[in-house]
Amino acid sequence: MQTADLQEALETLGTLLAARGLGYDIVLIGGGALLLLGLIERPTRDLDIVSRIEAGRWLEGEPMPEPLAIAIREVAAALDLDEHWLNAGPTDLLRFGLPDGFADRVVVQHYGSLTVRLAARVDQVAFKLYAAVDQGPRSKHFRDLRQLHPTPGELRAAARWCRTHDTSEAFADMLEQALAAFGVELSDV
């Protein structure tokens, strides 16, 4: 999906929810969120929910409320999308902890009765570094990270956050290699 496809799907979902008297507030990260922010141009298969917000509380994306899950599937059928075009795959990140100040930096968009909060660029740098280390230098995450043009300071902050999620020596070694590709040393972190 391209940006226009994502926007059409979210508008359709928001309109459907509003017609049913329902409203949801979701937080998105990943490539789809980067597309919606205009920060990358590659297509994506899906949008990744890291959290849902209910009554001011940040909740895990799973389990997804059944009325929302049904509406997502109906939009998928109507627009010929994969039924998992909107999913809570990365919700574990909420359990382990989002970067400090994440909630204050989100970019809010409204689609009917659907509120969408998009992770800010600096937070996406952290998520993309984490995924790039996990999936390697040839992954889409590494390419996305390059397109974000992170500064050395942003990479150091992202690396500190990454280390809170994986403290293993193997991860540290791969993190060091990823940072080196950007001219940043792990010892600086």
N, C-alpha and C positions, 0 to 999 in steps of 0.2 A: 504494500500500500504506500502511496505517496501522501503528502500533506493533505491534499484536497480529499482523498479517500478517507483519511482519518477524521477530518473535520465533518465530512458527510455522515460517517458512522456515528460520531458523537452527537451531532445535531439530531439525527434520527432517533438515537437512544434517548436523548433529553426530551424530545417531543413525545415519544411513546410513554416515557415515565410520567410526564406532566399530564397526559391524557388519562392516565390511571390514578392520578392524585398522589403520585410517589415522587420522592426526591432523594438523591444520594449525593454524597460529597466524597470524592475519591482522590488519591494522591498517586501520580504517575512518575515513573522514572524510565530510563532506558532510551533506546533508539527512537521509539515513537514519540516520546516526550521531547527529545531533541529536534525531531522533525516539526512538531507543533510550535516549538520555540524558534524555528528557522535557523538552527545552529548546525544542522547537517542536511544533506540532500539525498542520501541513499534511501531506497525503499525499505520497509520493515514488514514483518509478518503480523505484528501484534502490538498492543499497548500493555504495559506492565504496571499493575496496581501494587504499590508497596504498602498502602494503608487505606482504610476507610475512616471517615470522621463522623461520629454520631454524638450529638449533644456535647461537642467540644472535646470529646475523647478520641484519641488516635487508636484505632483498632487494627488488628491484622486483617488482611484482605480475605483470608479464608477462615472460616467458611463464609462464602458470599451469601448474602440474603437471597432466598429463593426467588422473590419477585424480580430482583435485579438480574439474577442468573437467567431467568426465563426471558426477560426483555433483551438481554445480550444475545441469546440464541435466536430470538425472533429477528433481531436486526441482522444477524449473520445470514439467516435464510433470505431475508428481503433484499439484501445487498450482495448476495453471493460471496460472503466472507467465510473464512474458517470459523467454526463455532467458538474457538478460543481466541478470537481477535482481541478480546479484552479479558485479561486473566490476572490472577494474583500470584504468579510464579515467584516473584522476588520478595514476597511478604516476610520471609525469614530475616531479611535485613532489618525490619522493624524490631524484631525480637532481640537482635544483637546490638541494635543501636544505630540510629542515623547520625550523620555528622552534626556536631554542635551548631545550633542556630538554624538548622534545616527548616523548621516550620516558619521562621521569620522571613526566609528568603524565597519561598515558593511563589510562582507566578500563577495567579488565579484566572481561570476562564470559565464562562458559563455557557451551557448548552441546554436551553429549556430549563427543566428542573434538575439538571445534572451539573454539579459544581466539580470542576477539574482543577486540581492543584498540580502544577508541573515543577519538578525539582529544578532549582536554579542551576545555571551553568557551572558554578564552582562545586556544587554538590555532585553534579553529573561527572565532573572530573574525578572525584573520589570513586564513584560507582564504576566508571569506565576503567580506571586504573586497576581496581580490584578484579574486574572481569577480565581485563587484558592479561593480568598476571596469571589468572586461572586458566585462560584459554590460549595464551601464547601470542607472539608477535605477529602472526599472520591472521589473527582473528579480526572480525568486524569491530570488536571493542577497541582493539589497538588502533585501528584506522579511525574510529570515531574519536578516540582520545587525541590523536594527531590533529583532526579537524577542529577540535576545541582550542588548539593553540595554548595549552596551559603554561603558565609562568613557572619558573623554578619554585617560587613560594607556594603556589597552588599545588604543585606536585609534592612538595614536602609535607604540606598539611594533609593531602590525600593519602600519602604513604603512612603518616601517623595513624589516620583513621583505619586504613587497611590492616595495620598491625594489631589493632584491637579486635579484629575479626578472625585473624589467623596468626598465631604466635609461633608457628612451627619454623624450624630452620630452613626446610625446603621452600616454604613460601617466601621467607626472607631472601633466599638466594635468587628466586625468580623475580621478586620485587626489585632487587638490586639490578638485575639485568634490564628490566623494563625501564627503570629510572635512568640507567646509563644511556639508553636510546634517546633520552631527552637531555642528556648532559648533566644529570643530577646524580649525586652520589648518595647511597644509602646512609653513609656516615653523617651526612648533613641532616638526617631526619631525627 
